[in-house]
């Protein structure tokens, strides 16, 4: 009787722990998590982490990782003649579905919005029948990403020779609420939303649009044409001329900046005292640095490669949780630039201290997200990795032992 009672207590405790973990879990529905493109998750996941599993997906691909409800959506943006593809995995790493020719724009609560051919389509994750479709939207190769807020999806298409197309789509039925087409090109990353202002990067200009009408308000020359990000009254953007800046939109002035790769690490974390910290991948010397978002001052630096010059990098290269910043990256040999080892890393946002790493020889870490209480990463070895907090793992072992 005592043994049965102990087993019952163990099962109840495990179920309660699982429900508590899911109750506080946060999804990663778009390429940079939220409508401000901050990459800052509401999940509390303190390092170190332990590997739950890894599964072989495909090499020679730029990954797009989205996560929702324990499922992870892997978009494979393939170079050369390889076609794009979506693969959907469950929480145990089992492959549930393959969707050839598609790239994901949005994934949340079982709703998956994709770019395929010249269309945008919406599916339930367990159905092959589209809920709605939007023709003549744009090619998957020109998809720069999307953000979502208040039931609307703001989706951006543009390319080197393709005009800019910005759609505001109602997620429930695919109706186009508003649309902008301009002869703007050479912008990368999704738009960013701050109140009624919508930021879009194009050529040498950072365009500031009205959220409702999409009419231009004003534009910032050399304000950044890649990956605009807004948080705590500050705007950060990359490019052009391999530079990243921090701006005060209200005062229309520059706060600080540094030389940085376009398409590289670009994420937010919070320090223990509430300080907002921006992680950037600097070009010369090649290192990851932390900047005070309010003042633009450098806080720390770490000698690690993260990203690189990749304008069409439709992926997530930084994720924040509590006061930790997570990045994929790699280290090079001392005498040349050959890859020595790489993987996934966690740094203290305030001090830059490395708190955790998972590395493999001759591998580049390519993408990282935080979703449903777990860390997901994708490496140049073609594997998808899932990590859990070691502290949670220890607690569950203690419960099981009792």
C-alpha positions as a LaTeX table, in Angstrom:
\begin{tabular}{lrrr}
\hline
Residue & $x$ (\AA) & $y$ (\AA) & $z$ (\AA) \\
\hline
Unk1 & 0.00 & 0.00 & 0.00 \\
Unk2 & 2.80 & 2.35 & 0.93 \\
Unk3 & 4.55 & 1.61 & $-2.39$ \\
Unk4 & 1.36 & 2.32 & $-4.40$ \\
Unk5 & 0.85 & 5.56 & $-2.49$ \\
Unk6 & 4.43 & 6.66 & $-3.27$ \\
Unk7 & 3.92 & 5.94 & $-6.98$ \\
Unk8 & 0.66 & 7.93 & $-6.94$ \\
Unk9 & 2.38 & 10.89 & $-5.27$ \\
Unk10 & 5.17 & 10.74 & $-7.86$ \\
Unk11 & 2.71 & 10.76 & $-10.76$ \\
Unk12 & 0.68 & 13.62 & $-9.31$ \\
Unk13 & 3.82 & 15.67 & $-8.63$ \\
Unk14 & 5.08 & 15.07 & $-12.17$ \\
Unk15 & 1.74 & 16.10 & $-13.65$ \\
Unk16 & 1.61 & 19.26 & $-11.52$ \\
Unk17 & 5.16 & 20.18 & $-12.56$ \\
Unk18 & 4.26 & 19.69 & $-16.23$ \\
Unk19 & 1.12 & 21.83 & $-15.92$ \\
Unk20 & 3.02 & 24.57 & $-14.08$ \\
Unk21 & 5.74 & 24.57 & $-16.73$ \\
Unk22 & 3.20 & 24.84 & $-19.57$ \\
Unk23 & 1.17 & 27.52 & $-17.79$ \\
Unk24 & 4.12 & 29.87 & $-17.83$ \\
Unk25 & 5.37 & 28.79 & $-21.26$ \\
Unk26 & 5.80 & 31.25 & $-24.10$ \\
Unk27 & 5.63 & 30.52 & $-27.84$ \\
Unk28 & 7.93 & 31.78 & $-30.60$ \\
Unk29 & 5.35 & 32.54 & $-33.33$ \\
Unk30 & 7.42 & 34.67 & $-35.74$ \\
Unk31 & 11.08 & 34.72 & $-36.74$ \\
Unk32 & 12.02 & 37.28 & $-34.04$ \\
Unk33 & 9.36 & 36.26 & $-31.52$ \\
Unk34 & 7.34 & 39.47 & $-31.09$ \\
Unk35 & 6.08 & 42.54 & $-32.91$ \\
Unk36 & 9.09 & 44.56 & $-31.77$ \\
Unk37 & 11.54 & 41.90 & $-33.11$ \\
Unk38 & 13.29 & 41.79 & $-29.72$ \\
Unk39 & 13.71 & 38.03 & $-29.43$ \\
Unk40 & 12.94 & 38.39 & $-25.70$ \\
Unk41 & 10.96 & 35.42 & $-24.42$ \\
Unk42 & 8.70 & 35.49 & $-21.37$ \\
Unk43 & 9.93 & 32.00 & $-20.45$ \\
Unk44 & 12.22 & 31.81 & $-17.41$ \\
Unk45 & 15.01 & 29.41 & $-18.35$ \\
Unk46 & 18.18 & 29.81 & $-16.33$ \\
Unk47 & 21.32 & 28.07 & $-17.64$ \\
Unk48 & 22.92 & 25.57 & $-17.62$ \\
Unk49 & 20.89 & 23.45 & $-20.01$ \\
Unk50 & 20.94 & 19.74 & $-20.86$ \\
Unk51 & 20.29 & 18.08 & $-24.19$ \\
Unk52 & 16.87 & 16.42 & $-24.46$ \\
Unk53 & 17.36 & 15.20 & $-28.03$ \\
Unk54 & 18.73 & 16.01 & $-31.45$ \\
Unk55 & 17.38 & 14.89 & $-34.81$ \\
Unk56 & 18.87 & 15.04 & $-38.29$ \\
Unk57 & 16.95 & 17.43 & $-40.53$ \\
Unk58 & 18.99 & 18.57 & $-43.52$ \\
Unk59 & 22.36 & 20.17 & $-44.18$ \\
Unk60 & 23.08 & 23.12 & $-46.49$ \\
Unk61 & 20.10 & 25.15 & $-45.36$ \\
Unk62 & 19.40 & 28.42 & $-43.58$ \\
Unk63 & 16.94 & 27.47 & $-40.84$ \\
Unk64 & 13.82 & 29.35 & $-39.77$ \\
Unk65 & 12.68 & 28.16 & $-36.33$ \\
Unk66 & 9.20 & 28.82 & $-34.92$ \\
Unk67 & 7.65 & 27.14 & $-31.88$ \\
Unk68 & 4.20 & 26.76 & $-30.34$ \\
Unk69 & 2.58 & 24.43 & $-27.79$ \\
Unk70 & 5.52 & 22.04 & $-27.64$ \\
Unk71 & 5.78 & 21.76 & $-31.43$ \\
Unk72 & 8.66 & 23.22 & $-33.44$ \\
Unk73 & 8.39 & 24.33 & $-37.06$ \\
Unk74 & 11.64 & 24.18 & $-39.06$ \\
Unk75 & 11.73 & 26.15 & $-42.29$ \\
Unk76 & 14.64 & 25.26 & $-44.55$ \\
Unk77 & 15.68 & 28.13 & $-46.77$ \\
Unk78 & 17.94 & 26.29 & $-49.15$ \\
Unk79 & 20.71 & 27.82 & $-51.26$ \\
Unk80 & 21.24 & 27.06 & $-54.92$ \\
Unk81 & 18.84 & 24.69 & $-56.64$ \\
Unk82 & 17.47 & 23.12 & $-53.45$ \\
Unk83 & 13.84 & 23.95 & $-52.79$ \\
Unk84 & 12.59 & 25.38 & $-49.50$ \\
Unk85 & 10.73 & 23.07 & $-47.18$ \\
Unk86 & 8.92 & 23.03 & $-43.83$ \\
Unk87 & 9.26 & 20.20 & $-41.34$ \\
Unk88 & 7.12 & 19.99 & $-38.23$ \\
Unk89 & 8.29 & 18.13 & $-35.11$ \\
Unk90 & 6.63 & 17.29 & $-31.81$ \\
Unk91 & 8.09 & 17.77 & $-28.32$ \\
Unk92 & 9.95 & 14.45 & $-28.53$ \\
Unk93 & 11.60 & 15.17 & $-31.85$ \\
Unk94 & 9.27 & 13.02 & $-33.96$ \\
Unk95 & 8.70 & 14.25 & $-37.50$ \\
Unk96 & 4.99 & 14.92 & $-37.98$ \\
Unk97 & 4.81 & 16.57 & $-41.36$ \\
Unk98 & 6.79 & 17.74 & $-44.38$ \\
Unk99 & 5.64 & 20.64 & $-46.56$ \\
Unk100 & 7.85 & 20.95 & $-49.69$ \\
Unk101 & 8.26 & 24.31 & $-51.41$ \\
Unk102 & 7.11 & 26.31 & $-48.38$ \\
Unk103 & 8.58 & 28.69 & $-45.81$ \\
Unk104 & 6.86 & 29.61 & $-42.53$ \\
Unk105 & 5.85 & 33.17 & $-41.62$ \\
Unk106 & 3.71 & 32.51 & $-38.51$ \\
Unk107 & 3.01 & 29.57 & $-36.17$ \\
Unk108 & 0.78 & 29.82 & $-33.11$ \\
Unk109 & $-1.93$ & 27.69 & $-31.47$ \\
Unk110 & $-1.91$ & 25.22 & $-34.36$ \\
Unk111 & $-2.23$ & 27.90 & $-37.07$ \\
Unk112 & 0.60 & 27.86 & $-39.61$ \\
Unk113 & 0.91 & 30.64 & $-42.22$ \\
Unk114 & 3.32 & 29.89 & $-45.05$ \\
Unk115 & 4.73 & 31.35 & $-48.24$ \\
Unk116 & 4.51 & 28.97 & $-51.22$ \\
Unk117 & 4.97 & 29.78 & $-54.88$ \\
Unk118 & 3.50 & 33.25 & $-55.22$ \\
Unk119 & 0.88 & 32.74 & $-52.50$ \\
Unk120 & 0.45 & 32.98 & $-48.78$ \\
Unk121 & $-1.59$ & 30.18 & $-47.24$ \\
Unk122 & $-2.87$ & 29.28 & $-43.78$ \\
Unk123 & $-3.20$ & 25.72 & $-42.50$ \\
Unk124 & $-4.06$ & 23.96 & $-39.29$ \\
Unk125 & $-0.89$ & 22.11 & $-38.39$ \\
Unk126 & $-2.66$ & 18.72 & $-38.69$ \\
Unk127 & $-4.48$ & 19.43 & $-41.96$ \\
Unk128 & $-3.45$ & 19.59 & $-45.60$ \\
Unk129 & $-6.46$ & 21.72 & $-46.58$ \\
Unk130 & $-5.75$ & 25.49 & $-46.61$ \\
Unk131 & $-7.96$ & 27.67 & $-44.41$ \\
Unk132 & $-7.34$ & 30.62 & $-46.70$ \\
Unk133 & $-4.93$ & 31.79 & $-49.37$ \\
Unk134 & $-3.64$ & 35.10 & $-50.69$ \\
Unk135 & $-2.57$ & 34.99 & $-54.37$ \\
Unk136 & 0.24 & 37.05 & $-55.90$ \\
Unk137 & 1.77 & 37.80 & $-52.52$ \\
Unk138 & 5.42 & 37.15 & $-53.35$ \\
Unk139 & 7.99 & 34.40 & $-53.82$ \\
Unk140 & 9.34 & 32.52 & $-50.78$ \\
Unk141 & 12.83 & 33.75 & $-51.70$ \\
Unk142 & 11.65 & 37.34 & $-51.16$ \\
Unk143 & 9.98 & 36.67 & $-47.80$ \\
Unk144 & 11.65 & 38.87 & $-45.18$ \\
Unk145 & 9.49 & 37.82 & $-42.26$ \\
Unk146 & 6.36 & 38.80 & $-40.39$ \\
Unk147 & 5.16 & 40.15 & $-37.06$ \\
Unk148 & 1.77 & 39.72 & $-35.43$ \\
Unk149 & $-0.35$ & 41.85 & $-33.14$ \\
Unk150 & $-4.08$ & 42.09 & $-32.32$ \\
Unk151 & $-5.04$ & 39.31 & $-34.73$ \\
Unk152 & $-3.20$ & 40.91 & $-37.66$ \\
Unk153 & $-0.14$ & 39.66 & $-39.52$ \\
Unk154 & 2.28 & 42.24 & $-40.97$ \\
Unk155 & 4.18 & 40.38 & $-43.68$ \\
Unk156 & 7.03 & 41.82 & $-45.76$ \\
Unk157 & 8.33 & 40.76 & $-49.17$ \\
Unk158 & 11.20 & 42.44 & $-50.98$ \\
Unk159 & 14.38 & 41.55 & $-52.85$ \\
Unk160 & 17.31 & 42.92 & $-54.81$ \\
Unk161 & 15.22 & 43.49 & $-57.93$ \\
Unk162 & 11.72 & 42.99 & $-56.51$ \\
Unk163 & 9.52 & 45.85 & $-55.31$ \\
Unk164 & 8.51 & 45.99 & $-51.68$ \\
Unk165 & 5.18 & 44.44 & $-50.74$ \\
Unk166 & 3.83 & 44.89 & $-47.22$ \\
Unk167 & 0.57 & 43.15 & $-46.30$ \\
Unk168 & $-1.56$ & 43.54 & $-43.20$ \\
Unk169 & $-3.62$ & 40.35 & $-43.09$ \\
Unk170 & $-6.37$ & 39.26 & $-40.73$ \\
Unk171 & $-5.25$ & 35.90 & $-39.39$ \\
Unk172 & $-8.76$ & 34.56 & $-38.90$ \\
Unk173 & $-9.79$ & 34.65 & $-42.57$ \\
Unk174 & $-6.85$ & 35.98 & $-44.62$ \\
Unk175 & $-8.56$ & 39.25 & $-45.51$ \\
Unk176 & $-6.12$ & 42.01 & $-46.54$ \\
Unk177 & $-6.74$ & 44.93 & $-44.19$ \\
Unk178 & $-4.18$ & 47.16 & $-45.89$ \\
Unk179 & $-1.36$ & 46.84 & $-48.40$ \\
Unk180 & 1.67 & 48.84 & $-49.47$ \\
Unk181 & 3.57 & 48.40 & $-52.75$ \\
Unk182 & 6.54 & 50.64 & $-53.45$ \\
Unk183 & 9.57 & 50.61 & $-55.70$ \\
Unk184 & 11.74 & 50.07 & $-52.64$ \\
Unk185 & 14.17 & 47.18 & $-52.46$ \\
Unk186 & 17.20 & 45.88 & $-50.59$ \\
Unk187 & 15.60 & 45.64 & $-47.18$ \\
Unk188 & 15.97 & 42.64 & $-44.89$ \\
Unk189 & 14.19 & 41.30 & $-41.88$ \\
Unk190 & 10.55 & 41.79 & $-40.87$ \\
Unk191 & 9.05 & 45.17 & $-39.94$ \\
Unk192 & 8.86 & 46.28 & $-36.30$ \\
Unk193 & 5.88 & 47.80 & $-34.55$ \\
Unk194 & 5.97 & 50.41 & $-31.79$ \\
Unk195 & 2.57 & 51.86 & $-30.91$ \\
Unk196 & 1.21 & 53.37 & $-34.14$ \\
Unk197 & 4.63 & 53.48 & $-35.84$ \\
Unk198 & 5.73 & 50.71 & $-38.20$ \\
Unk199 & 9.45 & 50.53 & $-39.08$ \\
Unk200 & 10.59 & 49.05 & $-42.41$ \\
Unk201 & 14.16 & 48.94 & $-43.71$ \\
Unk202 & 14.81 & 49.72 & $-47.41$ \\
Unk203 & 18.09 & 50.51 & $-49.20$ \\
Unk204 & 19.71 & 53.40 & $-47.26$ \\
Unk205 & 16.47 & 54.36 & $-45.55$ \\
Unk206 & 14.60 & 53.31 & $-42.48$ \\
Unk207 & 10.98 & 54.05 & $-43.35$ \\
Unk208 & 8.56 & 55.03 & $-40.57$ \\
Unk209 & 4.98 & 54.25 & $-41.59$ \\
Unk210 & 1.60 & 54.79 & $-39.98$ \\
Unk211 & 0.41 & 51.44 & $-38.63$ \\
Unk212 & $-3.17$ & 51.85 & $-39.83$ \\
Unk213 & $-2.86$ & 53.50 & $-43.24$ \\
Unk214 & 0.74 & 52.40 & $-44.05$ \\
Unk215 & 1.36 & 55.95 & $-45.28$ \\
Unk216 & 4.92 & 57.24 & $-44.76$ \\
Unk217 & 5.41 & 59.53 & $-41.75$ \\
Unk218 & 9.10 & 60.21 & $-42.13$ \\
Unk219 & 12.31 & 58.39 & $-43.10$ \\
Unk220 & 15.74 & 58.09 & $-41.55$ \\
Unk221 & 18.69 & 58.15 & $-43.97$ \\
Unk222 & 21.25 & 55.47 & $-43.08$ \\
Unk223 & 19.04 & 54.61 & $-40.12$ \\
Unk224 & 19.31 & 50.90 & $-40.89$ \\
Unk225 & 17.83 & 48.75 & $-43.63$ \\
Unk226 & 18.01 & 45.42 & $-41.76$ \\
Unk227 & 16.17 & 43.95 & $-38.78$ \\
Unk228 & 14.61 & 46.98 & $-37.06$ \\
Unk229 & 13.93 & 46.35 & $-33.37$ \\
Unk230 & 12.04 & 48.48 & $-30.83$ \\
Unk231 & 12.07 & 48.20 & $-27.03$ \\
Unk232 & 11.78 & 50.55 & $-24.08$ \\
Unk233 & 11.61 & 53.73 & $-26.18$ \\
Unk234 & 14.63 & 52.82 & $-28.28$ \\
Unk235 & 15.07 & 51.70 & $-31.87$ \\
Unk236 & 17.95 & 49.50 & $-33.02$ \\
Unk237 & 18.68 & 48.61 & $-36.65$ \\
Unk238 & 21.47 & 47.19 & $-38.79$ \\
Unk239 & 23.12 & 48.58 & $-41.90$ \\
Unk240 & 23.93 & 50.00 & $-44.24$ \\
Unk241 & 27.75 & 50.02 & $-44.45$ \\
Unk242 & 28.06 & 47.27 & $-41.85$ \\
Unk243 & 26.96 & 49.44 & $-38.98$ \\
Unk244 & 24.31 & 49.04 & $-36.28$ \\
Unk245 & 22.77 & 51.97 & $-34.48$ \\
Unk246 & 20.64 & 52.71 & $-31.43$ \\
Unk247 & 18.23 & 55.61 & $-31.86$ \\
Unk248 & 15.76 & 57.65 & $-29.86$ \\
Unk249 & 12.72 & 57.92 & $-32.19$ \\
Unk250 & 10.98 & 60.53 & $-30.04$ \\
Unk251 & 13.97 & 62.90 & $-30.20$ \\
Unk252 & 15.09 & 61.69 & $-33.67$ \\
Unk253 & 18.69 & 61.34 & $-32.59$ \\
Unk254 & 21.39 & 58.68 & $-32.48$ \\
Unk255 & 22.24 & 57.23 & $-29.05$ \\
Unk256 & 25.10 & 54.95 & $-30.01$ \\
Unk257 & 26.29 & 52.30 & $-32.42$ \\
Unk258 & 29.03 & 49.95 & $-33.56$ \\
Unk259 & 30.34 & 48.16 & $-36.65$ \\
Unk260 & 28.22 & 45.06 & $-37.10$ \\
Unk261 & 27.39 & 42.37 & $-39.61$ \\
Unk262 & 24.03 & 42.76 & $-41.27$ \\
Unk263 & 21.92 & 39.70 & $-40.54$ \\
Unk264 & 23.92 & 38.69 & $-37.46$ \\
Unk265 & 23.19 & 38.52 & $-33.72$ \\
Unk266 & 20.66 & 41.12 & $-32.69$ \\
Unk267 & 18.66 & 40.49 & $-29.55$ \\
Unk268 & 17.47 & 41.90 & $-26.22$ \\
Unk269 & 17.79 & 40.68 & $-22.65$ \\
Unk270 & 17.08 & 42.24 & $-19.25$ \\
Unk271 & 19.71 & 42.71 & $-16.57$ \\
Unk272 & 18.95 & 41.81 & $-12.93$ \\
Unk273 & 18.17 & 45.46 & $-12.14$ \\
Unk274 & 15.86 & 45.84 & $-15.15$ \\
Unk275 & 18.52 & 47.20 & $-17.49$ \\
Unk276 & 17.82 & 46.61 & $-21.20$ \\
Unk277 & 20.83 & 45.05 & $-22.95$ \\
Unk278 & 21.27 & 44.75 & $-26.71$ \\
Unk279 & 23.50 & 41.94 & $-28.00$ \\
Unk280 & 25.32 & 42.65 & $-31.28$ \\
Unk281 & 27.82 & 40.80 & $-33.44$ \\
Unk282 & 30.67 & 43.21 & $-34.18$ \\
Unk283 & 32.81 & 42.99 & $-37.32$ \\
Unk284 & 36.20 & 44.31 & $-36.24$ \\
Unk285 & 37.31 & 42.67 & $-34.08$ \\
Unk286 & 34.86 & 39.81 & $-34.61$ \\
Unk287 & 33.10 & 39.42 & $-31.26$ \\
Unk288 & 29.75 & 39.48 & $-29.52$ \\
Unk289 & 29.15 & 42.64 & $-27.49$ \\
Unk290 & 26.52 & 43.83 & $-25.06$ \\
Unk291 & 25.28 & 47.44 & $-25.27$ \\
Unk292 & 23.21 & 49.41 & $-22.79$ \\
Unk293 & 20.09 & 50.06 & $-24.85$ \\
Unk294 & 19.26 & 53.29 & $-23.01$ \\
Unk295 & 22.71 & 54.89 & $-23.26$ \\
Unk296 & 24.36 & 53.08 & $-26.18$ \\
Unk297 & 27.40 & 52.28 & $-24.02$ \\
Unk298 & 29.37 & 49.05 & $-24.32$ \\
Unk299 & 28.99 & 46.74 & $-21.31$ \\
Unk300 & 30.98 & 43.66 & $-22.29$ \\
Unk301 & 32.47 & 41.65 & $-25.14$ \\
Unk302 & 33.01 & 37.97 & $-25.94$ \\
Unk303 & 35.37 & 36.57 & $-28.64$ \\
Unk304 & 32.91 & 34.49 & $-30.65$ \\
Unk305 & 31.61 & 34.52 & $-34.23$ \\
Unk306 & 27.85 & 34.90 & $-34.50$ \\
Unk307 & 26.28 & 35.11 & $-37.94$ \\
Unk308 & 28.26 & 37.04 & $-40.51$ \\
Unk309 & 27.54 & 38.96 & $-43.68$ \\
Unk310 & 24.25 & 37.36 & $-44.72$ \\
Unk311 & 21.70 & 39.84 & $-45.98$ \\
Unk312 & 19.03 & 37.27 & $-46.69$ \\
Unk313 & 19.44 & 35.53 & $-43.34$ \\
Unk314 & 15.80 & 34.92 & $-42.51$ \\
Unk315 & 16.55 & 33.29 & $-39.15$ \\
Unk316 & 16.86 & 33.96 & $-35.42$ \\
Unk317 & 20.38 & 34.56 & $-34.16$ \\
Unk318 & 19.69 & 35.71 & $-30.61$ \\
Unk319 & 17.14 & 34.92 & $-27.91$ \\
Unk320 & 16.68 & 36.48 & $-24.48$ \\
Unk321 & 15.30 & 34.95 & $-21.29$ \\
Unk322 & 15.34 & 36.74 & $-17.92$ \\
Unk323 & 18.83 & 38.26 & $-17.78$ \\
Unk324 & 20.45 & 35.78 & $-20.16$ \\
Unk325 & 21.21 & 36.17 & $-23.86$ \\
Unk326 & 21.43 & 33.02 & $-26.00$ \\
Unk327 & 23.20 & 32.92 & $-29.37$ \\
Unk328 & 24.39 & 30.35 & $-31.92$ \\
Unk329 & 28.00 & 30.78 & $-32.97$ \\
Unk330 & 31.44 & 29.32 & $-33.43$ \\
Unk331 & 35.13 & 29.74 & $-32.68$ \\
Unk332 & 37.90 & 29.75 & $-35.29$ \\
Unk333 & 41.42 & 28.34 & $-35.22$ \\
Unk334 & 44.09 & 30.75 & $-33.99$ \\
Unk335 & 46.11 & 30.83 & $-37.23$ \\
Unk336 & 43.28 & 30.99 & $-39.78$ \\
Unk337 & 39.52 & 31.31 & $-40.08$ \\
Unk338 & 38.69 & 27.62 & $-40.27$ \\
Unk339 & 35.99 & 26.54 & $-37.83$ \\
Unk340 & 37.45 & 24.91 & $-34.73$ \\
Unk341 & 34.19 & 24.31 & $-32.84$ \\
Unk342 & 30.79 & 25.87 & $-32.43$ \\
Unk343 & 27.26 & 25.45 & $-31.15$ \\
Unk344 & 25.03 & 27.35 & $-28.76$ \\
Unk345 & 25.93 & 29.72 & $-25.91$ \\
Unk346 & 24.33 & 31.58 & $-23.00$ \\
Unk347 & 25.79 & 34.79 & $-21.53$ \\
Unk348 & 24.90 & 36.93 & $-18.54$ \\
Unk349 & 23.29 & 40.06 & $-20.01$ \\
Unk350 & 24.84 & 42.39 & $-17.43$ \\
Unk351 & 28.43 & 41.08 & $-17.26$ \\
Unk352 & 28.84 & 39.02 & $-20.43$ \\
Unk353 & 29.98 & 36.02 & $-18.38$ \\
Unk354 & 29.51 & 32.78 & $-20.29$ \\
Unk355 & 27.13 & 30.62 & $-18.28$ \\
Unk356 & 26.68 & 27.67 & $-20.63$ \\
Unk357 & 27.66 & 26.22 & $-23.98$ \\
Unk358 & 26.97 & 23.15 & $-26.08$ \\
Unk359 & 29.68 & 22.71 & $-28.70$ \\
Unk360 & 30.73 & 20.26 & $-31.39$ \\
Unk361 & 33.90 & 20.19 & $-33.51$ \\
Unk362 & 33.76 & 21.99 & $-36.88$ \\
Unk363 & 30.12 & 23.01 & $-36.46$ \\
Unk364 & 28.50 & 26.42 & $-36.72$ \\
Unk365 & 25.50 & 27.29 & $-34.61$ \\
Unk366 & 23.00 & 28.83 & $-37.04$ \\
Unk367 & 19.80 & 29.63 & $-35.13$ \\
Unk368 & 18.31 & 29.55 & $-31.64$ \\
Unk369 & 14.85 & 30.17 & $-30.17$ \\
Unk370 & 13.07 & 29.70 & $-26.84$ \\
Unk371 & 9.63 & 28.10 & $-26.91$ \\
Unk372 & 7.38 & 26.21 & $-24.51$ \\
Unk373 & 9.99 & 26.09 & $-21.74$ \\
Unk374 & 12.79 & 24.77 & $-23.97$ \\
Unk375 & 15.72 & 26.02 & $-26.05$ \\
Unk376 & 15.87 & 24.91 & $-29.68$ \\
Unk377 & 18.95 & 25.28 & $-31.86$ \\
Unk378 & 19.95 & 24.39 & $-35.40$ \\
Unk379 & 23.53 & 23.68 & $-36.44$ \\
Unk380 & 25.48 & 23.50 & $-39.69$ \\
Unk381 & 25.59 & 19.73 & $-39.14$ \\
Unk382 & 21.92 & 19.69 & $-40.16$ \\
Unk383 & 20.63 & 18.70 & $-36.72$ \\
Unk384 & 17.82 & 20.25 & $-34.70$ \\
Unk385 & 18.67 & 20.36 & $-30.98$ \\
Unk386 & 16.37 & 20.66 & $-27.98$ \\
Unk387 & 17.66 & 21.69 & $-24.54$ \\
Unk388 & 15.97 & 21.94 & $-21.15$ \\
Unk389 & 17.07 & 23.83 & $-18.06$ \\
Unk390 & 19.29 & 21.64 & $-15.91$ \\
Unk391 & 17.70 & 23.08 & $-12.78$ \\
Unk392 & 14.28 & 21.76 & $-13.84$ \\
Unk393 & 15.81 & 18.41 & $-14.65$ \\
Unk394 & 17.40 & 18.20 & $-11.19$ \\
Unk395 & 14.13 & 19.03 & $-9.48$ \\
Unk396 & 12.26 & 16.34 & $-11.38$ \\
Unk397 & 14.93 & 13.77 & $-10.45$ \\
Unk398 & 14.55 & 14.68 & $-6.77$ \\
Unk399 & 10.79 & 14.27 & $-7.03$ \\
Unk400 & 11.19 & 10.89 & $-8.72$ \\
Unk401 & 13.59 & 9.71 & $-6.06$ \\
Unk402 & 11.07 & 10.48 & $-3.36$ \\
\hline
\end{tabular}
